[in-house]
């Protein structure tokens, strides 16, 4: 009987997950398909995404390829695959760096308090005072267009969010009995942060990181749309919308398909993040396990 309990518990957890978070499961599956398609883009794309075929420009899907061709005769399906790859890579790497920097700043600010807290939070307030898109445009304008500049801009935009999330969690964790007991026992600050405080930060950080990726994807698309992101002819979902807007009435598929891809990608990331938040929240988790 003792050996069967974990299996029964796992089945109950899976049943509760499917019953209460079916939307999140579907979103996770779609997100997995996006990631898989982006990784396999070189093999799934029927043609080179930057090859121009002037004689094949603005061909509808029924006549040329799965999603037709754009104003330069490039295959729309191939460019969407590579554009999604760029969006996920830029969003994932930049959010990872933001989470790392924000976690360090949040731990220092929330645990040490004093002048460290004041200094870190005032810098975060300055970054928060700028609208995200304006701050990103400023950074990209200074460093020049390109994916490195976009990632730097996203890091500056997202880091204050992570720092505040971590700081608020650390402020609560620092008042718990086990942390105060560790302090009384003479444990060093790095040891307390690593063993007692950081585990409390993991769950909210994972949720925030998932939701921040969608914001990073949108910001990358917006900058590329404005001509400050991907350098032509590199594919990007945002640049595809910008390049083909002049032919939107004549060839609507050139903007509909990239727009749908961008919208579905952001929606699936947000839905998956909402489900992850519910699963990692003890109050919601206890309610759904009934």
MARBA-156111 format. One record per residue (C-alpha): x, y, z; residue number from 1; residue in one letter. Coordinates in Angstrom, 3 decimals, padded with zeros to 6 digits, always signed. Example, Ala and Ser with C-alpha at 12.3 -4.5 7.8 and 13.67 -1.06 7.14 Angstrom:
<sites>
@u=+012.300; v=-004.500; w=+007.800; resi=1; resn=A .
@u=+013.670; v=-001.060; w=+007.140; resi=2; resn=S .
</sites>
This chain:
<sites>
@u=+000.000; v=+000.000; w=+000.000; resi=1; resn=X .
@u=+002.858; v=+002.365; w=+000.789; resi=2; resn=X .
@u=+004.192; v=+001.961; w=-002.731; resi=3; resn=X .
@u=+000.861; v=+002.832; w=-004.330; resi=4; resn=X .
@u=+000.312; v=+006.136; w=-002.532; resi=5; resn=X .
@u=+002.753; v=+008.209; w=-004.615; resi=6; resn=X .
@u=+001.147; v=+006.859; w=-007.787; resi=7; resn=X .
@u=-002.323; v=+007.721; w=-006.532; resi=8; resn=X .
@u=-001.121; v=+011.162; w=-005.493; resi=9; resn=X .
@u=+000.443; v=+011.753; w=-008.906; resi=10; resn=X .
@u=-002.761; v=+010.649; w=-010.641; resi=11; resn=X .
@u=-004.816; v=+012.964; w=-008.444; resi=12; resn=X .
@u=-002.475; v=+015.887; w=-009.165; resi=13; resn=X .
@u=-002.669; v=+015.224; w=-012.889; resi=14; resn=X .
@u=-006.460; v=+014.922; w=-012.710; resi=15; resn=X .
@u=-006.693; v=+018.214; w=-010.795; resi=16; resn=X .
@u=-004.371; v=+019.880; w=-013.281; resi=17; resn=X .
@u=-006.486; v=+018.792; w=-016.239; resi=18; resn=X .
@u=-009.733; v=+019.734; w=-014.489; resi=19; resn=X .
@u=-008.744; v=+023.207; w=-013.288; resi=20; resn=X .
@u=-005.992; v=+024.213; w=-015.705; resi=21; resn=X .
@u=-006.964; v=+022.724; w=-019.056; resi=22; resn=X .
@u=-006.413; v=+026.094; w=-020.742; resi=23; resn=X .
@u=-002.902; v=+026.251; w=-019.323; resi=24; resn=X .
@u=-002.155; v=+022.708; w=-020.473; resi=25; resn=X .
@u=-003.244; v=+023.594; w=-024.009; resi=26; resn=X .
@u=-001.232; v=+026.817; w=-023.851; resi=27; resn=X .
@u=+001.827; v=+024.889; w=-022.662; resi=28; resn=X .
@u=+001.436; v=+022.429; w=-025.536; resi=29; resn=X .
@u=+001.150; v=+025.267; w=-028.058; resi=30; resn=X .
@u=+004.160; v=+027.000; w=-026.524; resi=31; resn=X .
@u=+006.094; v=+023.759; w=-026.811; resi=32; resn=X .
@u=+005.149; v=+023.584; w=-030.500; resi=33; resn=X .
@u=+006.366; v=+027.162; w=-030.996; resi=34; resn=X .
@u=+009.690; v=+026.358; w=-029.354; resi=35; resn=X .
@u=+010.050; v=+023.124; w=-031.327; resi=36; resn=X .
@u=+009.222; v=+024.846; w=-034.615; resi=37; resn=X .
@u=+011.728; v=+027.605; w=-033.830; resi=38; resn=X .
@u=+014.459; v=+025.083; w=-033.062; resi=39; resn=X .
@u=+013.714; v=+023.094; w=-036.217; resi=40; resn=X .
@u=+013.324; v=+026.175; w=-038.432; resi=41; resn=X .
@u=+016.291; v=+025.264; w=-040.702; resi=42; resn=X .
@u=+014.610; v=+021.941; w=-041.502; resi=43; resn=X .
@u=+010.969; v=+023.060; w=-041.524; resi=44; resn=X .
@u=+011.443; v=+026.171; w=-043.658; resi=45; resn=X .
@u=+010.933; v=+025.370; w=-047.356; resi=46; resn=X .
@u=+013.295; v=+028.142; w=-048.483; resi=47; resn=X .
@u=+015.887; v=+030.594; w=-047.240; resi=48; resn=X .
@u=+014.034; v=+033.380; w=-045.371; resi=49; resn=X .
@u=+016.232; v=+036.119; w=-046.883; resi=50; resn=X .
@u=+016.245; v=+034.937; w=-050.511; resi=51; resn=X .
@u=+014.388; v=+037.425; w=-052.724; resi=52; resn=X .
@u=+012.465; v=+036.296; w=-055.806; resi=53; resn=X .
@u=+011.088; v=+039.429; w=-057.515; resi=54; resn=X .
@u=+009.175; v=+037.329; w=-060.020; resi=55; resn=X .
@u=+007.326; v=+035.572; w=-057.165; resi=56; resn=X .
@u=+006.360; v=+038.655; w=-055.158; resi=57; resn=X .
@u=+002.911; v=+038.797; w=-053.504; resi=58; resn=X .
@u=+001.926; v=+035.286; w=-054.529; resi=59; resn=X .
@u=-001.123; v=+034.053; w=-052.549; resi=60; resn=X .
@u=-000.884; v=+030.936; w=-050.364; resi=61; resn=X .
@u=-002.798; v=+028.805; w=-052.844; resi=62; resn=X .
@u=-000.209; v=+029.442; w=-055.553; resi=63; resn=X .
@u=+003.099; v=+029.702; w=-053.732; resi=64; resn=X .
@u=+003.962; v=+028.026; w=-050.450; resi=65; resn=X .
@u=+001.935; v=+027.490; w=-047.311; resi=66; resn=X .
@u=+001.462; v=+031.203; w=-046.576; resi=67; resn=X .
@u=+002.384; v=+032.875; w=-049.855; resi=68; resn=X .
@u=+005.168; v=+035.372; w=-050.487; resi=69; resn=X .
@u=+005.805; v=+038.961; w=-049.404; resi=70; resn=X .
@u=+006.602; v=+042.141; w=-051.336; resi=71; resn=X .
@u=+010.131; v=+040.900; w=-052.054; resi=72; resn=X .
@u=+009.109; v=+037.397; w=-053.088; resi=73; resn=X .
@u=+010.294; v=+035.789; w=-049.866; resi=74; resn=X .
@u=+008.403; v=+032.844; w=-048.421; resi=75; resn=X .
@u=+006.187; v=+034.086; w=-045.549; resi=76; resn=X .
@u=+006.108; v=+030.710; w=-043.754; resi=77; resn=X .
@u=+009.901; v=+030.494; w=-043.708; resi=78; resn=X .
@u=+010.232; v=+034.025; w=-042.367; resi=79; resn=X .
@u=+007.644; v=+033.369; w=-039.619; resi=80; resn=X .
@u=+009.575; v=+030.308; w=-038.465; resi=81; resn=X .
@u=+012.829; v=+032.235; w=-038.252; resi=82; resn=X .
@u=+011.060; v=+035.301; w=-036.834; resi=83; resn=X .
@u=+009.549; v=+033.249; w=-033.998; resi=84; resn=X .
@u=+012.995; v=+031.805; w=-033.386; resi=85; resn=X .
@u=+014.419; v=+035.301; w=-033.010; resi=86; resn=X .
@u=+011.565; v=+036.424; w=-030.737; resi=87; resn=X .
@u=+011.937; v=+033.465; w=-028.378; resi=88; resn=X .
@u=+015.733; v=+033.712; w=-028.313; resi=89; resn=X .
@u=+015.811; v=+037.451; w=-027.677; resi=90; resn=X .
@u=+012.995; v=+037.227; w=-025.126; resi=91; resn=X .
@u=+014.435; v=+034.214; w=-023.311; resi=92; resn=X .
@u=+018.022; v=+035.457; w=-023.062; resi=93; resn=X .
@u=+017.099; v=+039.002; w=-022.086; resi=94; resn=X .
@u=+014.613; v=+037.875; w=-019.424; resi=95; resn=X .
@u=+017.165; v=+035.415; w=-018.046; resi=96; resn=X .
@u=+019.694; v=+038.221; w=-017.647; resi=97; resn=X .
@u=+017.033; v=+040.495; w=-016.180; resi=98; resn=X .
@u=+016.021; v=+037.816; w=-013.670; resi=99; resn=X .
@u=+019.639; v=+037.233; w=-012.642; resi=100; resn=X .
@u=+020.428; v=+040.914; w=-012.123; resi=101; resn=X .
@u=+017.045; v=+041.657; w=-010.542; resi=102; resn=X .
@u=+017.372; v=+038.739; w=-008.119; resi=103; resn=X .
@u=+020.777; v=+039.908; w=-006.904; resi=104; resn=X .
@u=+019.583; v=+043.485; w=-006.470; resi=105; resn=X .
@u=+016.357; v=+042.374; w=-004.777; resi=106; resn=X .
@u=+018.185; v=+040.100; w=-002.329; resi=107; resn=X .
@u=+020.658; v=+042.807; w=-001.362; resi=108; resn=X .
@u=+017.963; v=+045.464; w=-001.086; resi=109; resn=X .
@u=+015.403; v=+043.405; w=+000.824; resi=110; resn=X .
@u=+017.745; v=+041.669; w=+003.257; resi=111; resn=X .
@u=+020.398; v=+044.259; w=+004.042; resi=112; resn=X .
@u=+018.004; v=+047.239; w=+003.997; resi=113; resn=X .
@u=+019.631; v=+050.515; w=+005.062; resi=114; resn=X .
@u=+021.440; v=+052.580; w=+002.467; resi=115; resn=X .
@u=+021.720; v=+049.587; w=+000.120; resi=116; resn=X .
@u=+017.942; v=+049.347; w=-000.067; resi=117; resn=X .
@u=+017.575; v=+053.092; w=-000.589; resi=118; resn=X .
@u=+020.197; v=+053.229; w=-003.352; resi=119; resn=X .
@u=+018.912; v=+050.203; w=-005.278; resi=120; resn=X .
@u=+015.258; v=+051.200; w=-005.077; resi=121; resn=X .
@u=+015.902; v=+054.783; w=-006.139; resi=122; resn=X .
@u=+017.751; v=+053.554; w=-009.231; resi=123; resn=X .
@u=+014.846; v=+051.197; w=-009.955; resi=124; resn=X .
@u=+012.413; v=+054.094; w=-009.513; resi=125; resn=X .
@u=+014.348; v=+056.121; w=-012.092; resi=126; resn=X .
@u=+014.106; v=+053.265; w=-014.586; resi=127; resn=X .
@u=+010.415; v=+052.830; w=-013.766; resi=128; resn=X .
@u=+009.760; v=+056.521; w=-014.427; resi=129; resn=X .
@u=+010.392; v=+056.058; w=-018.156; resi=130; resn=X .
@u=+007.749; v=+054.328; w=-020.303; resi=131; resn=X .
@u=+009.122; v=+050.970; w=-021.417; resi=132; resn=X .
@u=+008.983; v=+051.650; w=-025.142; resi=133; resn=X .
@u=+010.613; v=+055.096; w=-024.789; resi=134; resn=X .
@u=+013.431; v=+053.724; w=-022.650; resi=135; resn=X .
@u=+013.973; v=+050.902; w=-025.147; resi=136; resn=X .
@u=+013.995; v=+053.336; w=-028.091; resi=137; resn=X .
@u=+016.534; v=+055.507; w=-026.255; resi=138; resn=X .
@u=+018.875; v=+052.574; w=-025.605; resi=139; resn=X .
@u=+018.602; v=+051.220; w=-029.152; resi=140; resn=X .
@u=+019.069; v=+054.697; w=-030.640; resi=141; resn=X .
@u=+022.306; v=+055.129; w=-028.687; resi=142; resn=X .
@u=+023.741; v=+051.673; w=-029.443; resi=143; resn=X .
@u=+022.314; v=+051.239; w=-032.924; resi=144; resn=X .
@u=+019.850; v=+048.715; w=-034.308; resi=145; resn=X .
@u=+020.455; v=+045.016; w=-033.743; resi=146; resn=X .
@u=+019.503; v=+042.147; w=-031.487; resi=147; resn=X .
@u=+022.217; v=+042.932; w=-028.924; resi=148; resn=X .
@u=+020.817; v=+046.437; w=-028.478; resi=149; resn=X .
@u=+017.295; v=+045.032; w=-028.161; resi=150; resn=X .
@u=+018.370; v=+042.608; w=-025.453; resi=151; resn=X .
@u=+020.160; v=+045.382; w=-023.556; resi=152; resn=X .
@u=+017.022; v=+047.528; w=-023.772; resi=153; resn=X .
@u=+014.817; v=+044.684; w=-022.526; resi=154; resn=X .
@u=+017.210; v=+043.987; w=-019.640; resi=155; resn=X .
@u=+016.977; v=+047.613; w=-018.497; resi=156; resn=X .
@u=+013.188; v=+047.570; w=-018.821; resi=157; resn=X .
@u=+012.617; v=+044.224; w=-017.058; resi=158; resn=X .
@u=+015.255; v=+044.328; w=-014.290; resi=159; resn=X .
@u=+013.320; v=+046.762; w=-012.042; resi=160; resn=X .
@u=+010.294; v=+044.442; w=-012.151; resi=161; resn=X .
@u=+012.325; v=+041.448; w=-010.967; resi=162; resn=X .
@u=+014.103; v=+043.515; w=-008.328; resi=163; resn=X .
@u=+010.803; v=+044.641; w=-006.802; resi=164; resn=X .
@u=+009.279; v=+041.140; w=-006.901; resi=165; resn=X .
@u=+012.313; v=+039.649; w=-005.167; resi=166; resn=X .
@u=+012.573; v=+042.473; w=-002.635; resi=167; resn=X .
@u=+008.949; v=+042.115; w=-001.544; resi=168; resn=X .
@u=+009.406; v=+038.366; w=-001.070; resi=169; resn=X .
@u=+012.669; v=+038.811; w=+000.834; resi=170; resn=X .
@u=+011.088; v=+041.331; w=+003.194; resi=171; resn=X .
@u=+008.540; v=+038.695; w=+004.218; resi=172; resn=X .
@u=+011.039; v=+035.826; w=+004.367; resi=173; resn=X .
@u=+013.497; v=+037.833; w=+006.489; resi=174; resn=X .
@u=+010.932; v=+037.988; w=+009.316; resi=175; resn=X .
@u=+010.313; v=+034.240; w=+009.477; resi=176; resn=X .
@u=+011.417; v=+032.223; w=+012.492; resi=177; resn=X .
@u=+013.897; v=+030.022; w=+010.641; resi=178; resn=X .
@u=+015.728; v=+033.002; w=+009.167; resi=179; resn=X .
@u=+015.908; v=+034.718; w=+012.546; resi=180; resn=X .
@u=+017.092; v=+031.455; w=+014.104; resi=181; resn=X .
@u=+019.852; v=+031.204; w=+011.501; resi=182; resn=X .
@u=+020.873; v=+034.786; w=+012.275; resi=183; resn=X .
@u=+020.959; v=+034.022; w=+015.991; resi=184; resn=X .
@u=+023.079; v=+030.942; w=+015.339; resi=185; resn=X .
@u=+025.684; v=+033.127; w=+013.639; resi=186; resn=X .
@u=+025.158; v=+031.964; w=+010.048; resi=187; resn=X .
@u=+026.761; v=+034.208; w=+007.440; resi=188; resn=X .
@u=+024.641; v=+036.436; w=+005.226; resi=189; resn=X .
@u=+025.477; v=+034.557; w=+001.985; resi=190; resn=X .
@u=+024.547; v=+031.264; w=+003.663; resi=191; resn=X .
@u=+021.230; v=+032.620; w=+004.923; resi=192; resn=X .
@u=+020.367; v=+034.088; w=+001.545; resi=193; resn=X .
@u=+021.283; v=+030.914; w=-000.328; resi=194; resn=X .
@u=+019.707; v=+028.331; w=+001.998; resi=195; resn=X .
@u=+016.762; v=+030.113; w=+003.617; resi=196; resn=X .
@u=+015.745; v=+033.157; w=+001.578; resi=197; resn=X .
@u=+016.408; v=+032.225; w=-002.042; resi=198; resn=X .
@u=+014.076; v=+029.164; w=-002.038; resi=199; resn=X .
@u=+011.178; v=+031.497; w=-001.161; resi=200; resn=X .
@u=+012.023; v=+033.638; w=-004.185; resi=201; resn=X .
@u=+012.063; v=+030.812; w=-006.724; resi=202; resn=X .
@u=+008.303; v=+030.432; w=-007.257; resi=203; resn=X .
@u=+007.428; v=+034.119; w=-007.828; resi=204; resn=X .
@u=+010.546; v=+034.508; w=-009.967; resi=205; resn=X .
@u=+009.518; v=+031.651; w=-012.260; resi=206; resn=X .
@u=+006.067; v=+033.141; w=-012.701; resi=207; resn=X .
@u=+007.400; v=+036.629; w=-013.332; resi=208; resn=X .
@u=+009.992; v=+035.307; w=-015.784; resi=209; resn=X .
@u=+007.318; v=+033.482; w=-017.802; resi=210; resn=X .
@u=+005.099; v=+036.551; w=-017.998; resi=211; resn=X .
@u=+008.058; v=+038.831; w=-018.752; resi=212; resn=X .
@u=+009.005; v=+036.792; w=-021.806; resi=213; resn=X .
@u=+005.728; v=+037.779; w=-023.469; resi=214; resn=X .
@u=+006.478; v=+041.438; w=-022.747; resi=215; resn=X .
@u=+009.981; v=+041.010; w=-024.158; resi=216; resn=X .
@u=+008.583; v=+039.411; w=-027.326; resi=217; resn=X .
@u=+006.152; v=+042.313; w=-027.800; resi=218; resn=X .
@u=+008.895; v=+044.886; w=-027.162; resi=219; resn=X .
@u=+011.215; v=+043.204; w=-029.663; resi=220; resn=X .
@u=+008.427; v=+043.174; w=-032.258; resi=221; resn=X .
@u=+007.626; v=+046.843; w=-031.597; resi=222; resn=X .
@u=+011.251; v=+047.921; w=-031.992; resi=223; resn=X .
@u=+011.621; v=+045.858; w=-035.153; resi=224; resn=X .
@u=+008.426; v=+047.397; w=-036.505; resi=225; resn=X .
@u=+009.932; v=+050.853; w=-035.945; resi=226; resn=X .
@u=+013.126; v=+049.813; w=-037.726; resi=227; resn=X .
@u=+015.190; v=+049.747; w=-034.522; resi=228; resn=X .
@u=+015.348; v=+045.980; w=-034.120; resi=229; resn=X .
@u=+016.211; v=+043.374; w=-036.701; resi=230; resn=X .
@u=+018.516; v=+044.633; w=-039.432; resi=231; resn=X .
@u=+017.069; v=+043.852; w=-042.902; resi=232; resn=X .
@u=+016.889; v=+041.314; w=-044.396; resi=233; resn=X .
@u=+016.987; v=+039.387; w=-041.071; resi=234; resn=X .
@u=+013.506; v=+038.002; w=-040.319; resi=235; resn=X .
@u=+011.453; v=+039.321; w=-037.413; resi=236; resn=X .
@u=+007.721; v=+039.235; w=-036.818; resi=237; resn=X .
@u=+007.693; v=+042.960; w=-036.165; resi=238; resn=X .
@u=+009.721; v=+043.845; w=-039.259; resi=239; resn=X .
@u=+007.473; v=+041.621; w=-041.388; resi=240; resn=X .
@u=+004.467; v=+043.691; w=-040.331; resi=241; resn=X .
@u=+006.339; v=+046.915; w=-041.072; resi=242; resn=X .
@u=+007.713; v=+045.878; w=-044.468; resi=243; resn=X .
@u=+004.440; v=+044.550; w=-045.823; resi=244; resn=X .
@u=+002.041; v=+047.193; w=-044.515; resi=245; resn=X .
@u=+002.186; v=+048.976; w=-047.888; resi=246; resn=X .
@u=+000.724; v=+045.858; w=-049.542; resi=247; resn=X .
@u=-001.807; v=+045.090; w=-046.818; resi=248; resn=X .
@u=-004.850; v=+045.687; w=-049.048; resi=249; resn=X .
@u=-003.416; v=+043.942; w=-052.087; resi=250; resn=X .
@u=-001.915; v=+040.985; w=-050.216; resi=251; resn=X .
@u=-003.421; v=+040.775; w=-046.709; resi=252; resn=X .
@u=-001.753; v=+037.431; w=-045.984; resi=253; resn=X .
@u=+001.619; v=+039.178; w=-045.723; resi=254; resn=X .
@u=+000.526; v=+040.852; w=-042.468; resi=255; resn=X .
@u=-002.262; v=+038.537; w=-041.251; resi=256; resn=X .
@u=-000.053; v=+035.482; w=-040.810; resi=257; resn=X .
@u=+002.826; v=+037.273; w=-039.012; resi=258; resn=X .
@u=+000.314; v=+039.142; w=-036.847; resi=259; resn=X .
@u=-001.481; v=+035.920; w=-035.925; resi=260; resn=X .
@u=+001.812; v=+034.211; w=-035.128; resi=261; resn=X .
@u=+002.845; v=+037.067; w=-032.841; resi=262; resn=X .
@u=-000.558; v=+037.246; w=-031.146; resi=263; resn=X .
@u=-000.844; v=+033.497; w=-030.555; resi=264; resn=X .
@u=+002.721; v=+033.312; w=-029.250; resi=265; resn=X .
@u=+002.163; v=+036.099; w=-026.713; resi=266; resn=X .
@u=-001.235; v=+034.685; w=-025.706; resi=267; resn=X .
@u=+000.124; v=+031.182; w=-025.091; resi=268; resn=X .
@u=+003.008; v=+032.534; w=-022.992; resi=269; resn=X .
@u=+000.592; v=+034.601; w=-020.870; resi=270; resn=X .
@u=-001.833; v=+031.710; w=-020.368; resi=271; resn=X .
@u=+001.012; v=+029.383; w=-019.453; resi=272; resn=X .
@u=+002.326; v=+031.965; w=-016.995; resi=273; resn=X .
@u=-001.107; v=+032.318; w=-015.384; resi=274; resn=X .
@u=-001.335; v=+028.555; w=-014.947; resi=275; resn=X .
@u=+002.171; v=+028.405; w=-013.493; resi=276; resn=X .
@u=+001.231; v=+031.131; w=-011.020; resi=277; resn=X .
@u=-001.840; v=+029.183; w=-009.905; resi=278; resn=X .
@u=+000.135; v=+025.967; w=-009.505; resi=279; resn=X .
@u=+002.862; v=+027.619; w=-007.451; resi=280; resn=X .
@u=+000.444; v=+029.549; w=-005.217; resi=281; resn=X .
@u=-000.171; v=+027.372; w=-002.116; resi=282; resn=X .
@u=-003.693; v=+028.716; w=-001.651; resi=283; resn=X .
@u=-004.744; v=+027.933; w=-005.223; resi=284; resn=X .
@u=-002.858; v=+024.623; w=-005.216; resi=285; resn=X .
@u=-004.669; v=+023.435; w=-002.089; resi=286; resn=X .
@u=-008.029; v=+024.411; w=-003.569; resi=287; resn=X .
@u=-007.456; v=+022.589; w=-006.851; resi=288; resn=X .
@u=-006.172; v=+019.426; w=-005.166; resi=289; resn=X .
@u=-009.547; v=+018.808; w=-003.555; resi=290; resn=X .
</sites>
